Amino acid sequence: MAYEVFTRTGARVEETALSLVPDGRIAFNAAAVRVLNQAGVRSVLLLWDKANSRVALKAAAKGAKNSYAVSIVQDSHSGSLRAKSFLSHIGWSAPKRTMLPATWNEKEKMFEITLPQEYLRSAPVAPRQKAKTAL
């Protein structure tokens, strides 16, 4: 009987990246979660630079006004936060999960990403309102 070498499908990721998910989540890869854990970050402020199509997730004190809780799953080394209203506000409209390289700014305690223009609408879409039905 001849043995066959199993080709590994996953490997430790060293480059930090964030994924914008169509359901409104921002997901952190394992490398980004390691950075957040080392920095003790559990809440972030979402910052938008419209002129440069950049987003930043800056560390915030737990319970700080306008902060978002980062959910980190220790066993899977992944994390995410719910940011549907923020993504709608900036006009994000990618049809599928989009992974973007993230830069950690140690001094400011924040991740920074640049969004591709093709997934940004020029004007934010207003929230849908329920249609009134006539009786």
N, C-alpha and C positions, 0 to 999 in steps of 0.2 A: 504494500500500500504506500503510495507516494503522498507526502504532505504538501500542502499548499499554504503559502504565507498569506495571512489575512492582511488586507490593505486597510490601514486605519483611516476612518472617515473624519475624525475630528482631532484637533490638536489644540494645545493651550494658545490662546490668542493674547498677543502682547499689545496690539494696537487698539486704542480706545475708540469705540464707535457707538453712536446712538441710532436707533431705528424709529422712524415715524410710521405708525401703523394706522391703516384706514379706519379702525374702530375708535381712534382718538387717543391712543396711548403713545407715550414716548418710552421706548425700551432701551435698556443699557446692556451692552455685551459684558462678558465676564471680566475683561480688562478694566472697563469703566466701573464695574461694581467694586473691584479691588481698590481703585482710586478713591471711590466714595467711602468705603469702609476705613481706609487708612486716614482719611481726612475727617471721619466722624460725621459725615453729612447724612441727614435723615429727612431734611426738608429743603426745598429750593424755591427760588423766585424765578419765574419765566420772564426773560427779557427779549425784546424784539427790536432789531435795528433794520427798519424798513429800507433805508437808503442802500444798505449793503447786503440785504437778504440774509441776515445773520440772526441766529437765535443763541441765547446763552441761558444756562441753568446755573444760577448762583446760589451757593449755600445760604440758608436762612435758619434762624432760630426756630425750634419747634413751636408751632402755634402762632408764628408771626403772621401779621396781616398779609394777605395775598400769597401766602406760601402754599406749596403743594407737597404732600407727603410722598416720599420715595419708598415704594414697597420693594424690599429685597428678599429674595428667596435664597436662603443660605445653601441649601443642598444642591440647587441647580446653578448657583453662581450667576443668577440673572436678577434683573430688577426692572421696575417700570413705574410710571406715574400716569394718572389719567389727566389728559389735557385737551379734551375734545373742543371746549369753548375757545381755548387759546389757539389751537390749530385752525379753527374756523375763522377766528378774528384776523389771523395773518393771511388767510386765503389759501391755505395748504389744501391741495386736491389731487394727490397721487392715487392711482387706482390700486396700487399694491404696496406692501411693506417696502420702505426705502431706507437702506442702511447708509449712514453718512459718517465719515471720519470726524472724530471729536478731539479737540485740543483742550487739555487741562491747563488752566491758568492758576498756578499755585498761589500766587500773590492775592488774586481776587477770589480764590476758592470757587471756580466756576468752569463748566464745560462750555465750549463754543463750537458751533457748527455753522456751515454756510449752506443755504438751501438752493437747490437747482431752480432756476427761473421757470423752467417748463412746467413745474407743479404749483406755481404761485399765480393765483388770480389777481388781477390788478386792483379789484375792489372787494372788500369783504362781503360775504353774502349775509343778508339779514336772516335771523331765525324765522323758521316757518311758523305761521299762525294758523290755528284751526279755522277752517271755513265755517261760517255760520249757515245753518240750514233753516230754510223757511218752513214754517208749520202750516 
